[in-house]
């Protein structure tokens, strides 16, 4: 009986050669589904290497334009922009974030003027602008949810006004998507997409990012009071549903690799595209392994495929450019 089944069913038939493997493959790594995060400084004249992320740079305004041009030429058409703001522009409330002609808003309109085909994603969170490094406004000994919402809606409207295609609230304040959606409608930005970081876990994997944007926390309050608890999965589905009800178009899970189950769960339970963010610490881990020759570069597509297999629609990854450069060899 068993023997019979074995002769009929030989899964290895479908693994015989690359052509057959390609024909029966269930997922594919499309470069059109990758988003490159880019760091940009408001004060540097040249790009600077980021020590904890070998191969990634803190761009100057000038090198950012060159980089975007290269990415578009390679077929990477979307980028997520993260500013490193000079300390002298930071304060306790992140006031600089509210100015409609701040560094990021100006940059967004200049980028869109130069590259109209570029899809530009901008973070909506106060951490680049607060001297505490927190994503919101501190009142007493708490990052105050409702005070922060007032800033986030203004920030999102300014970014939409400047030409951002997608605004991405990454702060994890309650009710922010609803407030931002309402504000965008009021200001006639009805087509601005909200990509909500719905399941953003409090994670050690953001360390290198905080080096890059200079948002190391100096105050005692923990981001655990607003980012999600790593022990929870059901709560991620609840956050996703809430964000969708409030008007989000796309949901995000972050970090990526340690949270593949969350991607699977949300994408199977909720009717919206789910993006994954392969964050700075995941990049650092992989790249240090590659540089030390512990892994071959094949580890990169392997990790990216895992996101698509889990149900991601797209992936934000520091490897987007690398994939595009090596596309013919890996796809
Ligand atoms: C902050 C923000 C963070 C990241 C994206 N937006 C860090 C944080 O919450 O402290 C992390 C991305 C990465 O690690 O690559 N709003």
Boltz pocket constraint, residues with backbone or C-beta under 6 A from the ligand:
constraints:
  - pocket:
      binder: B
      contacts: [[A, 123], [A, 124], [A, 125], [A, 127], [A, 133], [A, 135], [A, 170], [A, 171], [A, 205], [A, 206], [A, 207], [A, 208], [A, 209], [A, 210], [A, 215], [A, 278], [A, 279], [A, 280], [A, 281]]
      max_distance: 6.0
